[in-house]
Amino acid sequence: MDTIKTASFESLLELAVPDGDGGYVFTLDGETFKIKDTLEITGIATKKGYIIIY
């Protein structure tokens, strides 16, 4: 049986921490990503199997 993961976009945004260089450090499911724009969060979460609720 597969697990369905859902998250609100707002809750994912809270996981993005400014890195001091104009980008963000975003951690999801124990994996850390350096991103330049918070819009990248949707793509990362989708690839990890999340359904995003807006």
N, C-alpha and C positions, 0 to 999 in steps of 0.2 A: 504494500500500500504506500503510495506517495503522500508526502506531507505538503499541504498547501500553505504557503506563507503569505500573509498579507501585512501591509504596513501603510500608514497614512504618509503622504508626502511631507507633511509638517513634522511628523516624528522622525523621519529620515533626515530632514534638514537640521534637526537638533544634534545629530551625530556628526555634522560637519563643523570642524573647529578651524578658525583662521590660523594659517601657518606663519603669518608675519611677512610673507613675500607676495601678498595679493592673491594667494590661492587658499586651499583648504586641505586639511587632513580628514579623511572620511573613513570610519571603521565600521564594517558590517560583517557579522558572523565571524569575528576574530581576524578578518583580513583587512589590512589598512591600505588605503589608496590616497595618492596625492592628486588632487584635482584642481583645475583652474577656475571652474565655474560650477555652482551648485546644480545646474541643469544636467550635469554628468551623473548625478545621483540616480536618476531614473534608469538610465542604461545599465548601471552597475547592479542595481537591485533586480532589474528584470533578468539579467544574465544569471543571477544567483537564484532565480526561481520565484521571486516575489511578485505578487499582484499589488500594484500601487493604487491606493484609494486617494482621490483628490478631493 
